[in-house]
Amino acid sequence: MRTIRALSALTLLAISAWPTPATGAAPAGGGPDVEVLENELYRLEFDSAHGRLLRFLDKAGGVDLRPPEALAGNFRLIVPVPDEPRNFVEGRDQPLSQVRRGQDSLVLVWNGPLTDAGGRRHDLDVTMTVSLEQEAAVFRLALVNRGEHRVQEAWYPRIGGLLNFGPSDASAPLTLQPPPHTGKRFSRPFGEYLVPYPTQNMGFVNLQNPATGRSMYLGAHDPEARFRCFCFQEVGTGPDSDVCAGLIHYPFVAPDETFVGAPLVVRFHAGDWVSAGRTIYRPWFIRQFGLMKPADDWIRRESFYQMIMIMLPEGNVNYICRQIPDLARDGLKYGIRSLQIAGWQCGGHDNGYPYYEPDPRLGTWGDLREAVRQCHEMGVKVYFFVNIHVQNVDTVWYRRELKDYDFEMVSGHPAWLAGWGMGTLASRMGLTTPLMTFADPSFPGLAEPQLAYFRRLAEIGADGIHIDKNFPSAINLNPRVVMSPDRSPWEGTIRLIERIARECRAIHPDFRISSETNWDRFLSFGAATWWAGNMSVARRVFPELAETVGLYQPYDYIGVNDAVRQGWVVMVSPFHFNRSMDCEPWRGLAGYIRDVKRIRDELADDVFLGEMLEPGEAVFGEEPLPAGLEHAVYRNLDNGRRACVLTNRAAAPLSATLKAFGDRRGRAVRIWRPGGDPVRADLPATITVESERLVFVVED
C-alpha cells in the first residue's frame, strides 16, 4: 500500500541551470538607475532598465543579499519552438516597459514582444509585482500569452547573493531546511537543487545561517493546488559564482491564455524551519484552507484500530459481509472500537477499481448495511478502504473509457502501471498481479462515479473511508486534461476530496476521511495519515496530525511500544490483514494492546493528541540511558502538562532516574504501567521498565 512516486522524467529534463549572462550587463546599484522599494524592515533595489533584482537587504538582521551585477536577474520563461525544446526567454535581457508604484509595492511591466536567446520574438506580456506586506516581501508574476507557442515554464524572482548570507567572518555555512534538504549546504561548488511541492509535505523552505541565527523563509502561499519547485542554482563559474533562489511553475500556458503564479512570500526571521512553519506557514494555511481538528475527527482520536482484508486481490475470500460484526466483536474484546474493512468491493483489495460496490461473492449492499448497523449497536465504528487515483486495467470500463483518464507521459503511455499481489505465490512474484494505472480525478467521468459510490457508503451508515495511494503525478501530460497539466493532478484531487467530505457528511454528519499521503492539503479533511515517515516533517508544524504504523505479527510487543512512544496510530492487522486480533496466536499480544490502550486513552491529551517535544525536555541523570531504553516527551496542548514515555527493547529490566521535566524540578508525577494502577511519585524518581514493556510518566 505504500507507493513512492518520483518526479516524472519530463519534469527532470525541464530543469536546467540559468545560462550565465555576459559580464557587465547589469547597471550599477544605487543612483538614478535604480528603483527602490523600502520600509523599516527591508530595502529592495531593481535596475531601472531591465528590472533585475540587485539587492535585498534585511535591515533587522543585517543580511544584505547583493548578487554580482553581471548575474542579477528577475524572471525567465521556457518557450519551446520547433527543434529547440529548451528555448529561453530571459527577463534580465528584456527592457522594462513600465514601472508603477503603490504605497508599499512596485509593479514591473515588460510588454511584448519579448526576445529569446536566439533572437526570436514572442508576443508575451509579463508583470512582476513586489509588495511589502506586514513582515514579508511578496513576489507575484503574471503572464499573458498572445504568441503562437506554449509557455512551458515560468521562473521568478531570482533572489541572488545567497553565498554571502551573513557577515564574511561567519564560519557556519547557510543550510537548507526542512529535512530531507538539510544536507544541502550553500558553498561552492553548489550546482543546483530543487525542492518540489507537492511531494515534500509543505509549501515552504527555510534557509538558516546557524552562525548568525538569521533565517530566510520562502513560502509559495498559493490558493491553488498545483505543482511547482523551489529552485536554488549556481550561476557563473569559479570563485565569482553566485547562488540564486526562485520558484518554478510548469503551467504550459497555451496561446491566448493567461497565467498567474503563486505569491512567493520571503521573510527574514530568527529561528529554524520549525519556528518558521509554525509562525508563518501554519497561520496562512489555516486561514486559507482550514485544518481538521482532532476533536472533530473520530478517526484521528482512535489510537488503535483493526484493519482486515475480507477478500484478497486474487479472489481469496477471508470473510463475507455478514461476518464483519464478528470481526468488530473480536476487536472490542481488547478495547478496539474501530474497524477498517478492505477488499470489500468488486475484485477484492487492490483489484477491480473503481467499482466500489460489494463483490457478489461477499454479499450485497443490504448485507453491508446490516453489518454496519450491528457494529454500531455494539459501539464500533466501521470505515472502508478506497482509492480515488487507481483503476484496474482489466475491466471493460477501463478499455471503453477509463483509459482516457490516466496520468500520462509525453509519449501518451500511462505514467505508472503496476500492482500488488498478496493472495498467491505467483502474484507475490509479480506474475499474476492485477495491474492498475494511476488516474486523474479532475476528469468528471472518473470523479462522478466514485463520488456516487462513496455517497452510497454514507447512506448505508459507513462512518468514513480511508483513501489510499494519494501520490498523483507531478504533471499530467494527458492531452485530454480539463485543467493545466500542473493543476489537474492536484486541484482535481482536492476538488474531489472536498466534494466527498461535504456530500457524505450531508448524509452522515460523522463521516470522516483518513488518507495515505505526503501532502499537507489533506489535513483540511482528515488528521489521520499513513504511514509513519510520510508526514513526519508536517507533524512538527501541525501536531494535530497522526501517522500510522502496521502491526502484523503476534509477538511484536516492541512494535506496540515503539509506536506508542512515537505517538503513532497502530493499525492492528494480524497476519498481514488476514485475521482478527482474537485468533488464537494473537491473544497474548491482544491482551497487552488492551492494557496499553486503556492507559493511552486515559492519557490521550498528553501522549497521543499532545505535541512531541525534544527528548531533552526529560532530564535524566548524568549517565546516558542504558542501551535499549528509549524515551519521548510530550506536551498537553491544552494545559502544558508534560509526559514521558519510556520503552525497553532489551531482554532484561532497565532503570533510569528521571530528575525533571525541563526546569520543573521536584514535581509530583504519576507513573503508569500496563495492567496496573497509576502510582504517585516525586521527582527525581528511579523508573524501572520491564523487558519489552513501556512506562508512562506524567506530571501531576
Secondary structure per residue as TSV (DSSP state, phi and psi in degrees):
chain	resnum	aa	ss	phi	psi
A	1	M	-	360.0	-19.4
A	2	R	-	-78.7	132.6
A	3	T	-	-126.2	123.8
A	4	I	-	-101.8	119.7
A	5	R	-	-109.0	137.0
A	6	A	-	-106.6	165.5
A	7	L	-	-61.4	143.9
A	8	S	-	-64.8	156.6
A	9	A	H	-59.8	-38.5
A	10	L	H	-62.1	-41.6
A	11	T	H	-62.2	-41.4
A	12	L	H	-66.2	-38.6
A	13	L	H	-67.8	-25.4
A	14	A	T	-79.9	2.5
A	15	I	-	-110.4	115.8
A	16	S	-	-144.1	166.4
A	17	A	-	-73.2	149.7
A	18	W	-	-60.7	132.9
A	19	P	-	-65.7	142.0
A	20	T	-	-75.4	120.8
A	21	P	-	-74.8	165.4
A	22	A	-	-66.6	144.1
A	23	T	T	-67.2	153.4
A	24	G	T	81.7	9.1
A	25	A	-	-79.9	-25.7
A	26	A	S	-93.6	145.7
A	27	P	-	-71.8	162.7
A	28	A	-	-70.2	146.9
A	29	G	S	-74.2	150.6
A	30	G	S	86.2	162.1
A	31	G	G	81.4	-167.5
A	32	P	G	-71.5	-12.5
A	33	D	G	-86.8	10.7
A	34	V	E	-123.6	135.5
A	35	E	E	-98.6	129.5
A	36	V	E	-116.2	134.9
A	37	L	E	-121.4	123.0
A	38	E	E	-148.6	144.9
A	39	N	-	-143.5	-163.5
A	40	E	S	-71.7	-14.8
A	41	L	S	-102.6	-37.3
A	42	Y	E	-135.6	156.1
A	43	R	E	-135.2	122.9
A	44	L	E	-118.1	136.5
A	45	E	E	-124.6	133.7
A	46	F	E	-125.8	142.8
A	47	D	E	-75.6	143.1
A	48	S	T	-73.5	-18.2
A	49	A	T	-84.1	-42.5
A	50	H	T	-125.9	-5.8
A	51	G	-	74.7	25.6
A	52	R	-	-76.5	139.9
A	53	L	E	-78.3	109.7
A	54	L	E	-95.9	-25.3
A	55	R	E	-156.5	141.5
A	56	F	E	-137.3	103.7
A	57	L	E	-103.5	125.3
A	58	D	E	-94.6	100.2
A	59	K	T	-66.0	-40.2
A	60	A	T	-68.3	-37.8
A	61	G	T	-99.7	-6.7
A	62	G	T	73.8	16.3
A	63	V	E	-86.2	121.2
A	64	D	E	-122.4	98.3
A	65	L	E	-88.9	110.6
A	66	R	-	-129.1	100.4
A	67	P	-	-67.1	154.6
A	68	P	-	-52.5	135.9
A	69	E	G	-56.2	-32.8
A	70	A	G	-71.7	-13.6
A	71	L	G	-112.9	1.9
A	72	A	-	-68.7	150.6
A	73	G	-	-152.3	-166.3
A	74	N	-	-150.0	-62.3
A	75	F	-	-143.8	166.3
A	76	R	E	-148.0	151.1
A	77	L	E	-125.1	148.0
A	78	I	E	-110.8	117.2
A	79	V	-	-122.5	92.5
A	80	P	-	-61.9	138.4
A	81	V	B	-127.9	163.3
A	82	P	T	-51.7	132.2
A	83	D	T	69.7	5.3
A	84	E	B	-146.9	78.3
A	85	P	S	-69.0	-20.1
A	86	R	S	-106.5	61.5
A	87	N	-	-97.3	122.4
A	88	F	E	-104.1	139.0
A	89	V	E	-112.4	109.3
A	90	E	E	-91.7	119.3
A	91	G	G	-61.3	-31.1
A	92	R	G	-64.3	-19.3
A	93	D	G	-98.0	-1.7
A	94	Q	S	-96.0	130.9
A	95	P	-	-65.5	138.0
A	96	L	-	-65.7	136.1
A	97	S	-	-91.8	-32.4
A	98	Q	E	-161.3	147.7
A	99	V	E	-128.4	122.6
A	100	R	E	-116.1	139.4
A	101	R	E	-112.8	138.4
A	102	G	-	-115.1	-173.7
A	103	Q	S	-61.5	-43.1
A	104	D	S	-133.4	37.2
A	105	S	E	-148.2	159.5
A	106	L	E	-136.7	127.0
A	107	V	E	-113.0	117.6
A	108	L	E	-105.1	127.1
A	109	V	E	-122.3	129.9
A	110	W	E	-119.6	106.1
A	111	N	-	-86.9	143.5
A	112	G	S	-70.8	166.6
A	113	P	-	-79.1	146.7
A	114	L	E	-101.6	151.7
A	115	T	E	-110.7	134.0
A	116	D	-	-89.0	-178.0
A	117	A	T	-64.9	-22.9
A	118	G	T	-93.3	4.9
A	119	G	S	87.7	0.7
A	120	R	-	-75.1	147.0
A	121	R	E	-103.2	138.9
A	122	H	E	-130.2	131.8
A	123	D	-	-81.3	80.8
A	124	L	E	-127.8	138.7
A	125	D	E	-114.2	132.7
A	126	V	E	-126.3	137.0
A	127	T	E	-129.3	127.1
A	128	M	E	-116.3	122.3
A	129	T	E	-106.8	128.9
A	130	V	E	-118.9	124.0
A	131	S	E	-132.2	147.6
A	132	L	E	-99.8	111.3
A	133	E	E	-124.7	114.1
A	134	Q	T	54.2	-113.2
A	135	E	T	-105.2	18.1
A	136	A	E	-131.1	159.7
A	137	A	E	-105.1	133.0
A	138	V	E	-121.4	127.6
A	139	F	E	-108.4	131.8
A	140	R	E	-130.0	142.4
A	141	L	E	-127.0	134.5
A	142	A	E	-128.3	147.7
A	143	L	E	-139.6	136.1
A	144	V	E	-117.7	123.6
A	145	N	E	-104.5	105.9
A	146	R	-	-106.6	7.7
A	147	G	S	-86.0	-168.1
A	148	E	S	-103.2	-3.0
A	149	H	S	-119.8	153.7
A	150	R	-	-70.2	147.8
A	151	V	B	-98.9	109.2
A	152	Q	-	-78.5	-41.6
A	153	E	E	-135.0	151.6
A	154	A	E	-134.9	124.4
A	155	W	E	-116.9	136.5
A	156	Y	E	-166.5	158.7
A	157	P	E	-103.4	2.2
A	158	R	E	65.3	74.8
A	159	I	E	-87.8	111.9
A	160	G	-	-99.7	-175.9
A	161	G	-	80.5	16.7
A	162	L	G	-71.2	-19.1
A	163	L	G	-73.8	-7.8
A	164	N	G	-120.0	42.2
A	165	F	-	-81.4	88.7
A	166	G	S	116.2	172.6
A	167	P	-	-64.2	154.2
A	168	S	T	-65.3	-22.4
A	169	D	T	-90.3	3.6
A	170	A	-	-71.0	120.0
A	171	S	-	-82.1	-30.4
A	172	A	S	-81.5	131.6
A	173	P	-	-76.4	162.8
A	174	L	-	-69.4	138.5
A	175	T	E	-123.4	153.4
A	176	L	E	-98.9	140.2
A	177	Q	E	-135.7	162.5
A	178	P	S	-87.5	-177.7
A	179	P	T	-57.4	147.0
A	180	P	T	-90.6	14.7
A	181	H	G	-82.1	-3.9
A	182	T	G	-64.4	-14.9
A	183	G	G	-80.8	-7.7
A	184	K	-	-89.4	118.1
A	185	R	B	-103.8	148.7
A	186	F	-	-94.5	80.3
A	187	S	-	-146.3	157.3
A	188	R	S	-78.6	142.8
A	189	P	S	-77.1	140.3
A	190	F	-	-100.4	-41.7
A	191	G	-	77.1	-131.5
A	192	E	E	-142.4	154.6
A	193	Y	E	-150.4	131.4
A	194	L	E	-115.0	141.4
A	195	V	E	-122.3	100.9
A	196	P	E	-82.8	145.4
A	197	Y	E	-146.8	131.4
A	198	P	T	-68.2	150.1
A	199	T	T	152.7	-44.8
A	200	Q	S	-78.2	159.9
A	201	N	S	-59.7	-45.5
A	202	M	S	-129.6	159.1
A	203	G	S	-90.4	47.2
A	204	F	E	-151.8	160.2
A	205	V	E	-132.1	164.3
A	206	N	E	-137.3	134.0
A	207	L	E	-109.6	124.5
A	208	Q	E	-127.5	134.1
A	209	N	E	-103.7	102.2
A	210	P	T	-64.7	-18.3
A	211	A	T	-73.6	-30.2
A	212	T	T	-107.4	-14.2
A	213	G	T	73.8	14.6
A	214	R	E	-107.8	140.3
A	215	S	E	-131.6	159.9
A	216	M	E	-126.6	122.1
A	217	Y	E	-92.6	132.3
A	218	L	E	-122.6	114.3
A	219	G	E	-128.4	130.4
A	220	A	E	-88.2	93.0
A	221	H	-	-86.6	75.3
A	222	D	-	-102.2	122.5
A	223	P	S	-71.7	-14.8
A	224	E	S	-98.7	147.8
A	225	A	-	-91.3	109.1
A	226	R	-	-156.2	158.4
A	227	F	-	-81.6	137.0
A	228	R	E	-156.7	170.6
A	229	C	E	-134.3	139.3
A	230	F	E	-79.7	130.8
A	231	C	E	-122.0	131.9
A	232	F	E	-125.1	122.0
A	233	Q	E	-136.8	144.2
A	234	E	E	-89.6	129.1
A	235	V	E	-121.6	154.4
A	236	G	S	80.6	-178.1
A	237	T	-	-134.8	154.6
A	238	G	G	60.9	-147.7
A	239	P	G	-70.3	-9.9
A	240	D	G	-98.9	7.5
A	241	S	-	-72.0	164.3
A	242	D	E	-134.7	157.1
A	243	V	E	-117.5	130.0
A	244	C	E	-124.4	160.7
A	245	A	E	-124.7	148.8
A	246	G	E	-167.5	-176.5
A	247	L	E	-118.2	136.8
A	248	I	E	-114.1	126.9
A	249	H	E	-105.7	154.7
A	250	Y	-	-125.1	66.8
A	251	P	-	-87.6	-15.9
A	252	F	-	48.9	59.3
A	253	V	B	-73.8	116.1
A	254	A	-	-79.0	161.9
A	255	P	T	-53.4	140.9
A	256	D	T	69.0	18.0
A	257	E	E	-112.6	162.3
A	258	T	E	-118.3	161.2
A	259	F	E	-141.0	136.0
A	260	V	E	-126.8	119.9
A	261	G	-	-80.2	172.3
A	262	A	-	-69.2	144.1
A	263	P	-	-64.4	122.2
A	264	L	E	-95.2	110.2
A	265	V	E	-92.5	122.6
A	266	V	E	-118.8	122.8
A	267	R	E	-142.6	126.7
A	268	F	E	-84.3	145.1
A	269	H	E	-160.9	168.6
A	270	A	E	-99.3	130.5
A	271	G	S	129.2	-179.1
A	272	D	-	-103.5	-167.7
A	273	W	H	-67.9	-30.1
A	274	V	H	-66.9	-45.8
A	275	S	H	-65.6	-37.3
A	276	A	H	-63.3	-43.4
A	277	G	I	-62.6	-40.0
A	278	R	I	-77.3	-33.8
A	279	T	I	-96.8	-20.9
A	280	I	I	-114.4	-58.4
A	281	Y	I	-71.3	-46.9
A	282	R	H	-59.2	-49.2
A	283	P	H	-60.2	-40.4
A	284	W	H	-63.6	-46.0
A	285	F	H	-58.0	-45.9
A	286	I	H	-66.8	-41.3
A	287	R	H	-62.5	-40.0
A	288	Q	H	-80.1	-42.1
A	289	F	H	-119.8	-19.8
A	290	G	-	82.7	161.5
A	291	L	-	-140.1	127.8
A	292	M	-	-69.0	123.8
A	293	K	-	-88.1	141.6
A	294	P	G	-54.5	-33.8
A	295	A	G	-63.1	-22.4
A	296	D	G	-103.2	5.9
A	297	D	-	-129.3	99.9
A	298	W	H	-64.6	-31.4
A	299	I	H	-63.7	-42.6
A	300	R	H	-63.7	-30.2
A	301	R	H	-81.3	-11.5
A	302	E	-	-88.8	112.6
A	303	S	S	-83.3	-19.2
A	304	F	E	-132.9	143.1
A	305	Y	E	-151.7	156.9
A	306	Q	E	-89.4	139.8
A	307	M	E	-130.5	120.0
A	308	I	E	-133.1	134.2
A	309	M	E	-91.8	117.1
A	310	I	S	-85.2	-18.0
A	311	M	B	-144.9	134.6
A	312	L	-	-86.7	169.7
A	313	P	T	-60.4	-26.3
A	314	E	T	-93.8	9.3
A	315	G	-	94.2	5.1
A	316	N	-	-68.0	120.2
A	317	V	B	-93.8	116.3
A	318	N	S	-88.4	-42.4
A	319	Y	-	-148.3	162.2
A	320	I	-	-111.6	171.5
A	321	C	G	-56.6	-38.1
A	322	R	G	-68.2	-14.0
A	323	Q	G	-93.1	-3.6
A	324	I	H	-57.9	-42.8
A	325	P	H	-59.0	-32.6
A	326	D	H	-65.2	-38.9
A	327	L	H	-65.3	-41.1
A	328	A	H	-63.5	-40.5
A	329	R	H	-65.4	-38.3
A	330	D	H	-61.4	-43.3
A	331	G	H	-67.8	-37.8
A	332	L	H	-63.0	-28.1
A	333	K	T	-58.0	-26.0
A	334	Y	T	-115.4	23.2
A	335	G	T	82.6	7.8
A	336	I	-	-88.5	119.4
A	337	R	-	-109.2	11.2
A	338	S	E	-141.3	146.4
A	339	L	E	-136.9	124.1
A	340	Q	E	-105.4	131.6
A	341	I	E	-110.8	124.9
A	342	A	E	-115.0	162.1
A	343	G	S	69.5	25.2
A	344	W	-	-89.4	-17.7
A	345	Q	B	-98.3	173.9
A	346	C	T	-52.7	127.4
A	347	G	T	95.1	-19.8
A	348	G	S	88.9	-175.6
A	349	H	T	-61.1	133.6
A	350	D	T	51.0	47.1
A	351	N	S	-158.8	150.6
A	352	G	S	76.0	-1.9
A	353	Y	T	-61.3	144.0
A	354	P	T	-103.2	42.6
A	355	Y	-	-81.9	86.0
A	356	Y	-	-93.4	71.3
A	357	E	S	-142.3	154.2
A	358	P	B	-57.4	134.0
A	359	D	-	-66.4	133.8
A	360	P	T	-56.6	-25.4
A	361	R	T	-69.8	-16.8
A	362	L	T	-105.4	-27.7
A	363	G	-	148.8	-165.6
A	364	T	-	-118.8	174.3
A	365	W	H	-58.1	-37.4
A	366	G	H	-63.5	-42.1
A	367	D	H	-62.5	-39.8
A	368	L	H	-66.9	-41.6
A	369	R	H	-60.5	-44.7
A	370	E	H	-65.8	-38.4
A	371	A	H	-62.6	-44.0
A	372	V	H	-63.6	-41.0
A	373	R	H	-60.3	-43.7
A	374	Q	H	-66.1	-37.9
A	375	C	H	-62.3	-42.0
A	376	H	H	-63.8	-35.4
A	377	E	H	-62.1	-31.9
A	378	M	T	-94.0	5.2
A	379	G	T	85.0	23.0
A	380	V	-	-110.4	130.2
A	381	K	E	-87.9	146.9
A	382	V	E	-127.9	129.5
A	383	Y	E	-136.6	167.6
A	384	F	E	-126.9	143.3
A	385	F	E	-81.5	127.1
A	386	V	E	-143.3	173.9
A	387	N	E	-133.2	158.5
A	388	I	S	-121.2	-6.2
A	389	H	S	-112.4	-0.5
A	390	V	E	-119.4	136.6
A	391	Q	E	-140.8	140.9
A	392	N	E	-79.5	136.6
A	393	V	T	-85.4	-4.9
A	394	D	T	-95.2	8.7
A	395	T	S	-98.1	153.6
A	396	V	H	-61.3	-38.3
A	397	W	H	-58.6	-42.1
A	398	Y	H	-64.7	-47.3
A	399	R	H	-65.5	-32.0
A	400	R	H	-81.0	-39.0
A	401	E	T	-141.0	-49.1
A	402	L	G	-63.5	-24.3
A	403	K	G	-59.0	-25.4
A	404	D	G	-74.7	-8.3
A	405	Y	G	-106.4	9.3
A	406	D	B	-67.2	155.0
A	407	F	-	-70.3	128.0
A	408	E	B	-123.2	152.7
A	409	M	-	-85.1	174.7
A	410	V	T	-62.7	-24.4
A	411	S	T	-74.3	-13.3
A	412	G	S	93.5	-3.4
A	413	H	S	-83.8	155.5
A	414	P	B	-57.5	140.6
A	415	A	S	-70.9	-18.9
A	416	W	-	-153.8	134.6
A	417	L	E	-145.3	112.8
A	418	A	E	-165.6	-167.8
A	419	G	-	-177.1	175.8
A	420	W	-	-130.1	121.1
A	421	G	-	-107.0	146.7
A	422	M	-	-152.1	-3.2
A	423	G	S	-99.7	-14.3
A	424	T	S	-139.6	159.2
A	425	L	H	-63.7	-41.4
A	426	A	H	-62.2	-39.9
A	427	S	H	-70.6	-35.4
A	428	R	H	-67.1	-25.1
A	429	M	T	-82.6	-3.4
A	430	G	T	83.3	12.8
A	431	L	S	-85.8	-37.4
A	432	T	S	-124.4	20.3
A	433	T	-	-66.0	131.3
A	434	P	-	-60.2	129.4
A	435	L	-	-95.0	145.7
A	436	M	E	-138.1	156.3
A	437	T	E	-116.2	160.6
A	438	F	E	-88.9	137.4
A	439	A	B	-124.8	160.0
A	440	D	-	-101.0	110.7
A	441	P	T	-75.3	4.4
A	442	S	T	-71.3	-17.5
A	443	F	S	-76.3	122.0
A	444	P	H	-58.5	-31.1
A	445	G	H	-64.4	-20.6
A	446	L	H	-97.8	-41.9
A	447	A	H	-68.0	-45.6
A	448	E	H	-64.1	-46.1
A	449	P	H	-62.1	-38.9
A	450	Q	H	-65.1	-42.2
A	451	L	H	-59.7	-40.3
A	452	A	H	-63.0	-40.8
A	453	Y	H	-62.6	-42.9
A	454	F	H	-70.1	-34.1
A	455	R	H	-62.1	-38.5
A	456	R	H	-62.5	-38.7
A	457	L	H	-60.4	-44.0
A	458	A	H	-61.8	-37.5
A	459	E	H	-66.0	-31.6
A	460	I	T	-86.3	2.4
A	461	G	T	103.0	2.1
A	462	A	-	-56.3	140.7
A	463	D	-	-88.1	-1.3
A	464	G	E	159.3	-173.7
A	465	I	E	-138.1	150.7
A	466	H	E	-103.0	122.2
A	467	I	E	-99.0	115.1
A	468	D	E	-97.0	164.0
A	469	K	-	56.8	48.6
A	470	N	-	-88.9	72.1
A	471	F	-	-131.3	72.1
A	472	P	-	-61.0	160.7
A	473	S	-	-63.6	147.3
A	474	A	S	-56.9	-47.3
A	475	I	S	-135.5	137.3
A	476	N	-	-104.8	112.0
A	477	L	-	-94.7	17.7
A	478	N	-	-62.1	120.4
A	479	P	T	-66.4	-10.6
A	480	R	T	-89.1	0.1
A	481	V	-	-56.7	143.9
A	482	V	S	-94.2	-6.6
A	483	M	S	-124.7	179.6
A	484	S	-	-66.5	154.1
A	485	P	T	-58.8	-28.1
A	486	D	T	-84.2	-16.4
A	487	R	T	-98.1	-36.7
A	488	S	H	-59.0	-41.2
A	489	P	H	-65.1	-32.1
A	490	W	H	-100.0	-52.7
A	491	E	H	-65.3	-36.5
A	492	G	H	-61.4	-39.8
A	493	T	H	-64.3	-48.2
A	494	I	H	-63.5	-40.4
A	495	R	H	-63.3	-39.3
A	496	L	H	-69.6	-43.6
A	497	I	H	-59.8	-43.1
A	498	E	H	-61.7	-39.8
A	499	R	H	-69.2	-40.2
A	500	I	H	-58.6	-49.3
A	501	A	H	-60.9	-47.5
A	502	R	H	-67.2	-48.4
A	503	E	H	-76.0	-34.1
A	504	C	H	-73.8	-34.3
A	505	R	H	-72.0	-25.9
A	506	A	H	-64.2	-27.4
A	507	I	H	-88.5	-46.2
A	508	H	S	-132.2	97.6
A	509	P	T	-56.3	-25.1
A	510	D	T	-94.6	12.6
A	511	F	-	-66.9	126.8
A	512	R	E	-131.9	167.2
A	513	I	E	-129.8	133.0
A	514	S	E	-114.5	169.2
A	515	S	E	-151.6	151.9
A	516	E	E	-97.7	114.3
A	517	T	-	-162.3	164.9
A	518	N	S	-127.5	26.5
A	519	W	-	-123.3	126.2
A	520	D	G	-65.7	-21.2
A	521	R	G	-61.1	-24.1
A	522	F	G	-69.3	-17.8
A	523	L	G	-69.4	-13.5
A	524	S	G	-72.1	-19.5
A	525	F	T	-115.3	-17.4
A	526	G	-	-171.7	140.6
A	527	A	S	-99.7	2.1
A	528	A	B	-104.6	126.2
A	529	T	E	-130.8	158.3
A	530	W	E	-111.1	151.2
A	531	W	-	-107.8	174.1
A	532	A	T	-59.2	126.1
A	533	G	T	110.4	-31.4
A	534	N	T	-67.5	-35.5
A	535	M	S	-126.5	23.7
A	536	S	H	-65.2	-33.6
A	537	V	H	-69.1	-45.6
A	538	A	H	-62.0	-30.5
A	539	R	H	-63.4	-27.5
A	540	R	H	-68.3	-26.6
A	541	V	H	-99.1	-32.8
A	542	F	-	-120.8	78.9
A	543	P	T	-64.4	-8.6
A	544	E	T	-66.0	-26.0
A	545	L	-	-79.3	156.7
A	546	A	B	-126.9	144.6
A	547	E	-	-105.0	164.1
A	548	T	E	-125.1	144.9
A	549	V	E	-127.4	153.5
A	550	G	E	-94.9	145.5
A	551	L	E	-122.9	115.9
A	552	Y	-	-118.9	-24.1
A	553	Q	S	-112.3	149.1
A	554	P	T	-77.7	-3.8
A	555	Y	T	-124.7	23.8
A	556	D	-	-89.4	65.5
A	557	Y	H	-66.1	-37.0
A	558	I	H	-63.7	-37.5
A	559	G	H	-60.4	-41.7
A	560	V	H	-61.7	-48.2
A	561	N	H	-62.9	-44.6
A	562	D	H	-62.0	-41.7
A	563	A	H	-63.5	-42.4
A	564	V	H	-66.0	-42.8
A	565	R	H	-60.4	-40.0
A	566	Q	H	-81.9	-5.7
A	567	G	T	78.7	21.4
A	568	W	-	-88.6	150.6
A	569	V	E	-73.2	142.3
A	570	V	E	-108.4	116.5
A	571	M	E	-88.7	106.0
A	572	V	E	-85.1	109.6
A	573	S	-	-134.1	77.4
A	574	P	H	-54.8	134.8
A	575	F	H	50.0	50.4
A	576	H	H	53.3	58.9
A	577	F	H	79.6	8.3
A	578	N	T	-102.0	-13.2
A	579	R	S	-140.0	169.3
A	580	S	-	-88.2	166.1
A	581	M	T	-76.9	-0.1
A	582	D	T	-98.8	8.0
A	583	C	S	-68.0	150.9
A	584	E	G	-54.3	-46.6
A	585	P	G	-64.9	-18.3
A	586	W	G	-93.3	-7.8
A	587	R	H	-66.2	-32.1
A	588	G	H	-65.1	-50.4
A	589	L	H	-65.6	-36.2
A	590	A	H	-61.9	-38.9
A	591	G	H	-65.2	-38.0
A	592	Y	H	-65.5	-42.0
A	593	I	H	-58.1	-42.6
A	594	R	H	-57.6	-45.8
A	595	D	H	-68.3	-40.7
A	596	V	H	-67.4	-43.1
A	597	K	H	-64.7	-35.1
A	598	R	H	-59.2	-43.2
A	599	I	H	-70.6	-44.6
A	600	R	H	-61.2	-36.8
A	601	D	H	-65.7	-42.9
A	602	E	H	-67.3	-33.9
A	603	L	T	-101.5	22.2
A	604	A	H	-55.9	-42.6
A	605	D	H	-66.4	-20.8
A	606	D	H	-90.9	-49.9
A	607	V	H	-114.5	-3.1
A	608	F	T	-123.8	-43.2
A	609	L	S	-95.8	-5.2
A	610	G	S	-79.9	177.3
A	611	E	E	-94.6	129.7
A	612	M	E	-73.8	130.4
A	613	L	E	-103.9	176.9
A	614	E	-	-66.8	144.2
A	615	P	G	-56.6	-28.9
A	616	G	G	-67.4	-8.8
A	617	E	G	-66.1	-19.8
A	618	A	E	-99.7	117.6
A	619	V	E	-98.3	117.0
A	620	F	E	-105.0	-173.7
A	621	G	-	-67.4	-178.9
A	622	E	S	-68.4	-31.9
A	623	E	S	-76.3	146.8
A	624	P	-	-61.0	154.3
A	625	L	-	-61.6	145.9
A	626	P	-	-58.4	147.4
A	627	A	T	-58.5	128.3
A	628	G	T	102.3	-16.7
A	629	L	E	-97.5	119.9
A	630	E	E	-126.0	158.1
A	631	H	E	-148.2	159.7
A	632	A	E	-140.2	153.3
A	633	V	E	-122.3	139.6
A	634	Y	E	-129.2	157.2
A	635	R	E	-127.5	129.1
A	636	N	-	-66.1	122.9
A	637	L	T	-69.7	-18.3
A	638	D	T	-89.6	-43.8
A	639	N	T	-121.6	0.1
A	640	G	-	79.0	0.0
A	641	R	-	-63.8	139.8
A	642	R	E	-107.3	154.0
A	643	A	E	-142.6	152.7
A	644	C	E	-126.8	132.1
A	645	V	E	-110.0	121.7
A	646	L	E	-111.8	136.1
A	647	T	E	-128.2	150.9
A	648	N	E	-126.9	112.9
A	649	R	-	-98.7	5.2
A	650	A	S	-80.4	171.3
A	651	A	S	-88.5	1.0
A	652	A	S	-140.7	161.2
A	653	P	-	-59.8	147.0
A	654	L	E	-131.2	149.3
A	655	S	E	-130.8	153.3
A	656	A	E	-152.7	153.2
A	657	T	E	-101.0	116.4
A	658	L	E	-88.5	116.5
A	659	K	E	-90.6	-37.0
A	660	A	E	-168.4	162.3
A	661	F	E	-102.4	110.1
A	662	G	T	59.0	-127.7
A	663	D	T	-97.4	10.6
A	664	R	E	-89.6	88.7
A	665	R	E	-95.4	154.2
A	666	G	T	72.2	16.6
A	667	R	-	-80.8	151.4
A	668	A	E	-80.6	142.3
A	669	V	E	-134.0	164.0
A	670	R	E	-114.9	136.9
A	671	I	E	-114.0	124.0
A	672	W	E	-114.8	134.7
A	673	R	-	-129.0	141.2
A	674	P	T	-55.1	133.3
A	675	G	T	86.8	-2.0
A	676	G	S	-128.9	175.4
A	677	D	-	-91.9	156.1
A	678	P	-	-65.8	148.1
A	679	V	E	-120.5	133.9
A	680	R	E	-87.7	142.4
A	681	A	E	-150.7	164.9
A	682	D	E	-111.4	142.1
A	683	L	S	-81.2	143.4
A	684	P	S	-73.0	147.6
A	685	A	E	-139.7	140.5
A	686	T	E	-87.6	124.2
A	687	I	E	-109.2	125.0
A	688	T	E	-107.6	130.3
A	689	V	E	-116.6	123.6
A	690	E	-	-68.9	162.6
A	691	S	T	-58.3	132.2
A	692	E	T	55.2	36.7
A	693	R	-	-131.6	179.4
A	694	L	E	-139.0	163.1
A	695	V	E	-138.4	139.5
A	696	F	E	-105.9	132.8
A	697	V	E	-124.6	121.7
A	698	V	E	-127.7	134.6
A	699	E	E	-57.6	137.3
A	700	D	-	-82.7	360.0
